[in-house]
Amino acid sequence: MIPRLNVPRDDDDYNYTKSFFVNDTEQIKDFFNEYGFVVVRNVLSQQDCDNTVTEIFDILESDAGWQRDDMTTWNQWPTNGMPQFGSPSRPPVFSSQFLKNRINPNVHKVFSTLLQDEDLIVNHDRCCLYRPTLNVPTSTGVVPSMKKWKTLANLHLDMSPSNYLSNNSDTIIDNYLSQLRYRNVGNFITENNQVGASSGTQLQGVINLVDNHEQDGGFQVVPGFHKIFDKYFENTALDNSTQGHNFGRNDVIQKYSIRVPLRAGSIVVWNQKMPHGSLPNNSSRMRCAQFIKMFPSKQLLCHRERADARRAVVRRNVDVLQDFEMTELGECLFDL
């Protein structure tokens, strides 16, 4: 029932999953339709990537005695972070380069190509840094394997299959979203997960910030699952969670997941109906990434009070930055 698809690698470097350039619109759509995800390279410049990694280190150094140039201090983790997922913060990140990446024209073009809609809203989400777990320098020497730094392997959906397949899907999702007021900035995270059958294709993405090889840990996905989503969950016991669905470690679906290694500056975008997650780092290199999602503006603007509240919070976070320059595209994507 679950398809086992052989996903191609790049001809010029077999270390990476097959990728495309941002103007390869037909190839991007064809690959996405077949596999349920696609990788597009060079959406960010190397300088953009470096600046984003710097801002991740800034978050890490704001707490816990972390020093980016001294790996012997990397045993600490910010109290407001989630080390099991490599996340240095629970709230979304509103620093300058993160905002610049969200309104990057290349990133927008990837989403608009797949959604066939240029009038989009961008979300505000978190990031991750996976610490190296092999040959790690410590205060007592080099440790061959730092197992306690490994993140949790996970395969999940950031949506509720129960709600999605419900006959009342539209009402359930609309009621939930219409009540969001963003007094808790965590609402920017929870809005990502409210997906109903009438919403059309919903996308999620990860912007990769350093070259990510197979053994470095990171994004995994079950290719082709978007084609069997409805049938699969028709015969699966579901809870009433409004936030998502986790696949157990012994679930047969785990055997069909593949790692998606990709270059720095690349983005992987997938259909939100795809089981996805990450695998832990098993190398001496780190993994860094920014999470991102775009969706049609009509899905926000139909809730006037929610849209007003969301806009006010975004404006507040943007206006305090001295080194962020708003663009015309940014005003649209931020709904300003």
N, C-alpha and C positions, 0 to 999 in steps of 0.2 A: 504493500500500500504506500509506504514512504518511498519516494524515488531516490535512487542512488546515482547521483550525477557526477561525472568527471569534469571538474572545473578546470579550464586551461590556465596555464601560467604564461607570463610575458615571454615573447620570443627573445627579447634583448637581455633579459635577466630572469632566469628560471626561479630565482629566489622569491619572486613576487607573483601574486595572483594577476591574471590578465587584467590590464588597465587600458584606459582610453584617455584621449585629450578632450578638453572641454568642448571643442567644436565638433567632435565626432558624434553628433546628435543621434543619427540613425543607429550607429553601432551601440551607443549607450542604451538606447531604448530596446534594441533587440536583445542585448545581453541581459538587461534587467527583466524583460518579459520572460526569458527562458529560465533564469536562475533565481530571480527574486531579489537580487542585489547587484551592485555594480561598483567598480573602483574607477575613479577618475583622478589622474595624476596632475601635478603642478597647479593645483588650485590656489595654493599659498606659495609665496616665495620663500627662499631659505631664510631671509631676514625676518619674515613674518613668523616662521617656525621658531627661530631662535628667540625672538621677542616674547612669544607665547610661553616657551619653556622657562624663560627668565621670570615671567609673572607667576608661573606655578611654583618656582623656587621661592619667590617672594612670599607666597602664602605659607609655604612650609617653614620659612625662616621667621615668620611672625609669631611662632609659638614653638615650645618644646626644645629649644636649643639647637635646632637644625642648622647646619652650615653646608652650603651646596658644594664647596670645594674640599670638604673633609668627610669622606664616607664613614668615618668612625662615629660620626654624630647621627647617621641615618637610622639608627635604631629607634630614635624618638619618632613620634608622630603627633600632629596637632590634635588637641583634645576635641576639637569640633570636626575632625575628619573621620574617615572610615577606612582604616588600614587594610581591612579584609577585602576591600574593593579598590585599593590604591587611590582613594579619593581624599585629597587634603582638606576638603570642606564639605559640609552638608548643604549649605545654601548655594544657589547659583553664583557664578563668578561674574562681576561687573567691572573688571579692570579694562584698561584702554585697548590692549591688543585683542583681548577676547571679544570686545565689542566690534573692533575693526574686522575681525574674522567673520563675525556674524553678518556683516553687511558687505563682505567681499563680493564683487560682481561675478567672479568665477563660481563661488559657492552657490550664489543665487541662480546662476544659469543651470547648474546641475539639477537643482530641485525643480526649476521651472520647466526644464526639458522633460523630466519624468512626470511631472504633474500636468504638463501642457497648460500652464497658467502662470503668468508673470506677476499677478497681484497676490503676493504672499506676505505672511507674517513670520518672523523668526522667533524661536523660543529663546529662553535664557536658562542655561544648564551648567553642569559642572565639568570637571576634567579629571584626569587620572595620571598618576605616575607609578609605574611598577618598578620597584627596586630590583637591582641585579641580585641573583641568588647564588651565583657561582663565583669563586675566587674573590670574595669580598674582603677588603682591608678592614681590620678592626684594631682596637687599642692593644690587642694581644698578638697581632699578626694577621696573616691572610687566612680566612676561613674557607675551606674548599666548598662547603655548601651551607648557605644560610636559609634553611627551610622555613624558619619562622617569618621570613620576609615574603613568602609566597602568598599571593592573593587566592581567593576561593575560586575554584572552577565552577562555572554556572552556565546554565542554559535556560532561558526564560522568554516570556512575552511581556512587553510593557503595555499590556491591554488585558481586558477581561474577556476571554472567549465566551463566558456565560452571558455577559451583557451584550456582546457583539451579536450573538446568535439569537438573543431574546426577541420575541415578537414585539416587545416594548422597548427595543433598543434605542430608538430615537428619543423617546420620552426620558428614559433613564439617563442618557448622556447629556441631553439638553438641560435637565433639571440640575444635574451635578455642576456643569460648567457655568450655568447662569448664576450660581450662588458664590462663585469665587470672587474675592475682593482683594487678594494679595496683601492683606495686612501681615500675613506670614509669607515671606518670599518663597517658602517651600511650595506655594501654590503654582509657581512657575514650573516646578518639577511635576506636580500631580496633574497639571493640565495636559501634559504629554500623553498620559495613559488613557484618556477618555476618548475612545474610538468606537463609533457605531457603524453598522452596515451601510447606512445612507451617506456616510461621510466620504465615500469614494476611497481611492487609494490614499493611504497615509504613509508617510516616509519618516525614517530616522536616519541619522548619520553620525559618523565619527571622523573627525579631521585628525590625521596622523602627523605627529610633530617631529619624530626622529625615525630613521630607517628601522623598520620592524620586520625581523626575520622570524621564521617558523618557531624557533626555540625561545624567542624573546617574550612569549606570552602575548595575549591580546585577543582580538576579535575572532569569534567563531560563529558559524551560521549553518543552518540545514538547507542546502540548495534545493530549490523547487518546491518547498513546502507550501508556498502561497497558493499553489494549484490544488492542494488537497486539504486546505485548512478546514473548510466547512465539514467535509466528510469525516475527517479525523476526529473532530470534536463532537460530532453527532453521537459517537460511540464511546466517549470518554466522560467519566464522572468529573463534574466540575463543582467548585465552590462558588460562593457569591462575592468573591473579592472584586472590588472596583478598581484595583490597581494593576493586577497582572496575574501571571500564571508561571509557576516554577516547575520544571521537569526534574524528576528525581534522578539521583545518580545512577540507578539501575534501570531507568526507563530505556526501552529499546531505541528511542529516538536519538539517544546519545551516540549510537554507532554511525549515524548518518551525518553528523556534524563535521565540518572541515574548518581548519584555521585559514585565515585570510591575511597573509603577510603583505605589507605595502610600504611604499617609499614615504619618506618625509615629504610633507606638502600635498599628499594625496588625501582624498576623501572616499570612504566607503558609505554608500547609501543603500538602504534595504526597505522592502515592503514591511510595514509594521506587523503583518501577519506571520512573519518569519521567526521561528525559534532562533535565538541568538544569545550571545553572552561572551565570556572570555575564558581563556585558559591561563594558568599561572606562568610566570617567568621561570625559565630553566637555563639562563645564560648569564654572562657577565656584563650584559648591556641592559640599559633601562628602556622602558616603554613609556611614552608620553602621548596623550591624546586629549582632544576637546570634543565634547558631545554636542550635537546640534540637530535641530529639526525645523522644518518650514512647513507651513500649511496655508491653504487658501484663506484670504482675509475675511471672506464671507462667513467663515466659521467662528470668527471672533466678533465681528461687527453686528451680528444678529443679537448679541447680548449687550445692550447699551451700557448698563451700569457696570458690568464686568469690564468692558472695553475701557470705560473712563477710568476705573480704578487701576487697571493694568497699565494704562498709558501714564498715569500720574507717578506710579512707582518707577517705571522706566525713565521718565523725564528726570526724576530726582536723582537717580543713579548716574545718568549721563551728564547732568549739569555740574556735578562736583568735580569732574575730570578736567584737568588743565591741558592735557596733551591728546585729547580726542577731538577729531574734526568730523562733524556731521556731514553727510552727503545727501543728495536728493534720494538716492536709492535707500539710504539708511533711514530717512524720515518715513518712507513707505514701509520698510520691513519692521521698524520699531513702532509703527502706527502713531507717529508723532505729527 
